[in-house]
C-alpha cells in the first residue's frame, strides 16, 4: 500500500505557557466553568437544554459511535498498515484527538463519551478556518464560546463572543461547516459538498443561503435558561441531512422524521408522454439542496427512480422497484436510473473502500446556479426517457425517487471482511422522497405531450 494517507499536521493550537498561566489565574478569580467542564456537552444542557436535546439526537453527537464508521476505520487502518492515521477520526471525534485520547480512532470504545462525536466545545471554540477541506479548523482552547449572537449576555458559566463563523446569516459560517464536509485524498476529491455549494446559486445569491440556513432551522426562543435572557432567533442543533443512526440512539425516531422532512422536497419530478419516441419522459430537478444531490459520501449513497406504467391495470413498463433488503447492483434492470458517485481503484475496478479509490465517475443532480430565466444555465434539470416498445401510451404512470444513505454493497463488503456485524444490514433505511411522487394520467395532464 502506498503512503496515500500521510497524517495531516494538527490544526489545533496549544495555548502558550503565558496563556496557560492567565487561564489558571482566571480560574482562581471567578466561578466560571473550567475548560474541562466545558468539554463535556452534559455541562451545557443545564443552561441550553433544547440545544443539548437536539444535538444529542443528531449525527454530530453520533459520529464517533457509528458502527459503519468504526468498521471502515478499522479496515482502513489494517489495509493501509496504519497510514490512514487520523484521517477519519479527526472529523468523527476531533476532541479525542485534541485531548490526546486517540491517535487513529481504533480505541474509541475506551475514550470518554464527552470526547466523541462533534461536540459543543469543538464547534463553538473555533476561531479560524485555514483551508477548504479535511477539517482545517483552529481552536482557541480557551474558556470562551463563540456563537452568532452579536451582543451576548454576561453570564456566570463562560465567556461569550460573537463570531461570523457561527452566524448562519454570515457567508463565513459556511466555511466552518463546509470545510469538514469536503474531503480530499491524495488521489481524488472524495466528498465535495462545500465545493458544490460554492458553485451554486445558494452561495452567489444575496443574502447567501448558508449551510445553517437549511440544516439549522430556527425559531424565536430563549437561547439559554438564564436570568435576563430575552427571546431571539435560536438555531436548531438537529442538523438533519440523510444519514441515520444504526444503533439505539437518543431521539432516533425524531431524527428519522426530520430527515424525511428534509428530503421530501429536495427533488422535483415532471412526467410526460413523448409521442415522437413513444416513451415516458421523466425530468428531475434538484430544487431543495444547495449542493449536488446526493452529496457528501456520494460514492456510498444511492438514489434511483421508480416508475410503473399501466394499460388497463396491466403493467407495460416498470423500473426501479427494489426491495428494502435488495442490492441495487444485483438488480436486472437495464432501464434503472441511478444517481451516485462510482469509485474505481488503480485496476479500474469498482471500489467501495475510499482509501483505494483513484478516480470517480459522477451521476448526480446539479444544484441551481442562477435565478435568471434568460440564463441558459437556469434549467439545470436532468431527463431520462423510458421506451414503451410496442405498447401504446399508458393509462397511468407512477413515479417516485428513492434514496439510501449507504449502499448495501458497501455494507456487504464490510461484513465479508469481518469488520461489520451483519445485524446492521437490515437497519439501512430506504427513503421515498414524497415530494417527488407523481401520478400521471392523460386526463390529469390534458394531452401532456412533451415539448420537442
ZITAPE-V883281 format. One record per backbone hydrogen bond with DSSP energy under -1.0 kcal/mol. NH is the residue of the N-H (numbers start at 1). CO is the residue of the C=O. If there is no record, write none. Layout:
NH_CO / NH_CO
This chain:
4_2 / 20_16 / 21_17 / 22_18 / 23_19 / 24_20 / 25_21 / 26_22 / 27_23 / 28_24 / 30_26 / 33_157 / 38_34 / 39_35 / 40_37 / 43_40 / 45_41 / 48_44 / 52_48 / 53_49 / 54_50 / 55_51 / 56_52 / 57_53 / 58_55 / 62_58 / 63_59 / 65_62 / 70_66 / 71_67 / 72_68 / 73_69 / 74_70 / 75_71 / 76_72 / 77_73 / 78_74 / 79_75 / 80_76 / 81_78 / 82_77 / 83_80 / 85_82 / 87_84 / 90_86 / 91_88 / 92_88 / 93_89 / 97_93 / 98_94 / 99_95 / 100_97 / 101_96 / 102_96 / 108_105 / 110_107 / 115_112 / 116_113 / 117_92 / 118_60 / 123_119 / 124_120 / 125_121 / 126_123 / 127_138 / 128_138 / 130_136 / 134_182 / 135_179 / 138_128 / 140_125 / 145_159 / 146_124 / 147_161 / 159_143 / 161_145 / 163_147 / 166_163 / 170_167 / 173_170 / 174_171 / 177_173 / 178_174 / 179_175 / 180_177 / 183_191 / 185_188 / 190_188 / 191_183 / 196_192 / 197_193 / 198_194 / 199_195 / 200_197 / 201_368 / 204_200 / 205_201 / 209_202 / 215_211 / 216_212 / 219_234 / 221_232 / 225_47 / 226_224 / 229_226 / 232_221 / 234_219 / 236_217 / 252_249 / 255_251 / 256_252 / 257_253 / 258_254 / 259_255 / 260_256 / 261_257 / 262_258 / 263_259 / 264_260 / 266_263 / 268_285 / 270_283 / 272_281 / 273_448 / 274_279 / 278_274 / 279_274 / 280_386 / 281_272 / 282_384 / 283_270 / 284_382 / 285_268 / 287_266 / 287_285 / 288_266 / 293_365 / 298_296 / 300_297 / 301_297 / 302_404 / 303_339 / 304_402 / 305_337 / 306_400 / 307_319 / 308_398 / 309_317 / 310_396 / 311_314 / 314_311 / 316_309 / 317_309 / 319_307 / 322_320 / 326_323 / 331_328 / 333_331 / 336_333 / 339_303 / 341_298 / 342_361 / 344_359 / 345_349 / 348_345 / 351_343 / 356_353 / 357_354 / 358_344 / 359_344 / 361_342 / 363_340 / 365_293 / 375_372 / 378_375 / 380_378 / 382_284 / 384_282 / 386_280 / 388_278 / 391_388 / 395_310 / 396_310 / 397_440 / 398_308 / 399_438 / 400_306 / 402_304 / 403_431 / 404_302 / 407_300 / 411_407 / 412_408 / 413_409 / 414_410 / 415_411 / 416_412 / 417_413 / 418_415 / 419_414 / 420_414 / 424_421 / 425_422 / 427_424 / 428_425 / 431_403 / 433_401 / 434_432 / 435_264 / 436_433 / 437_434 / 438_399 / 440_397 / 445_441 / 448_445 / 450_273
